[in-house]
Amino acid sequence: CALDFLGDFHVEPIYYEKSIQVLSYVLKLDPDYTYARYNLGLAFSHLGELKADLDAFSAALQHFEIVLAH
């Protein structure tokens, strides 16, 4: 979450990308960790917004749908 906040503060995609890496690893260890999945969706959506990347928005949507299903 801190990396995502740093991305917001510095407006640099590297922080969002690092946040995505860390949260993806956490979900490999515990796929049912809803808080991590929600924050991963946020990081993808912030990255998508910053870089105008539709693939990142799509990934965010997938993670948010999983969170909503739980």
N, C-alpha and C positions, 0 to 999 in steps of 0.2 A: 504494500500500500504506500509505503514511504517513497518508493521509486516512482509510482504513479503521481504522487503529489509533487515530486521534484520535476517530473515532466510538465506538469501544469505550470509550475513556477518558472522554469527555465525555457519552456516551449521548445524542448529538444526531444526528438524522437528516440534517442538512445536510451533515455530513462524508461520510456514505455516499453521498448523492446526488451530491456533487462527485466522489467517487471513481468513481462509475458514469459520470459525464460524461467524465472524463479517460480511463478505461480503454476506454470505447466509442470515443473518438476514436483511441486507439492501435490498436484493432482495425480501424478503418476504414483506417488506414495499412498495417497488417500483419495480415490476418485469420488467419494461421497462428501467431501469437505465443501459444503455449499458456499461458505464465506469466501474461500479461495476461488471457487468457480465464478462467483459474482464479481469479484475484483478482477479476475482475468477478463471477463466480459467488458468491464469498464476500461481496462488498459487497452484492449483491442479497439474499443469504440473511440477512445481518445487518440490512439495512433491513427485510426482511420480518418478522424476529423482533421488531424494535423497534416497528414500526407494525402488527403483525398483518395484513400485507398479502399476500394469497394471490397476487396478480399478481407481486409481487417474488419470492416463493418459486418460482413457475412459471418466471420468467426465470432464476433461479439454476439450477434443474434443467436447463433447456435448455443453459446454458453448461457445466454439469458433464458432461452427456451428450456434448457435442462434445469436451470434454477427454478423456473416457474413450475415445472413438472413435479418438483419435490415439494 
